[in-house]
Amino acid sequence: MRLVFAVVLTVSLSVWWLAGGTFISATGARVGTVVRSGEDASFGFPLSADGGGVRLQSVRGQLTSAATVEWSVYQGTGSLGFGTWHGPLAPTWPVLPVNGARVSQNTTRETWIIATVRSSTPGVYRLSHVSVTYQSGWRTRHEGSSFVGCVLVLPANTSADELRASNDPLWQEYEACPTGG
């Protein structure tokens, strides 16, 4: 009888450990924006939690070379979400560090992951394969997102309209960016 109890307890604890706890989900979008050299381009995508007790640890993604990405968290209230933004986030968007931020399960207060991409070199920069690491109870978990962000950093003294009108190869690369082209 003790053996049966021990097996049932072990199986129950294993199921709880592997499947229990709170999970988050990250939505995916494909967005693009055009900025001048050295200007920040920020993108946001929402996270949701199916329960309480979730704290973010880190976010990472793949970004083409010659650009940098910084991650932050924005807690939106009501229907105020985060799409794209040019330039510095503060003071318009009060953001928090990723490590330690709590994911809200309240639909009136959404949690947004913000990726701020920057480069002083003209070109097209693609951010993809985003993974969020978070703490759920005693477990560390990871959630992927299908988010893809593309940034066209304009050459000096050139506008996006000029690149588009001339069908410049840089514009062609930017248009193909969200699909991985």
C-alpha angles and dihedrals in degrees: 000000000000090000092054091048091049092050093048091048092048093049092046093050091046092052091047092048096048101036107019129089132052123317129199128209127208121206123218132225136168111228137163138190140179122228140169122255111289094012119127120243114197127192129186136202127179129245125202132194127211092209143357133285100058119140124180119236106177147334128214138173143166115271126180114249126271091045136083132213129207122192128215140157129242121194105210121201124214112336094335103119133162124253117156130329134188120215131007118348098218133108095012094049114036103209134183133214113267096232108086098006114139120230110230120228090191112105091212091058112045126191115226127192109218122205114195112197122193136177136159092202118087113242146087118293123194124200115194145137092059116187126187119204116203143167118242110181105307094338131092112217137181130216125190127211130205088219115141121185123187125194125191110201105200123228114246116283092009128114129209088241091057092050092047094046093050092042087231116194088243090058091047090052090050092051091050094046101090092056093047095258 
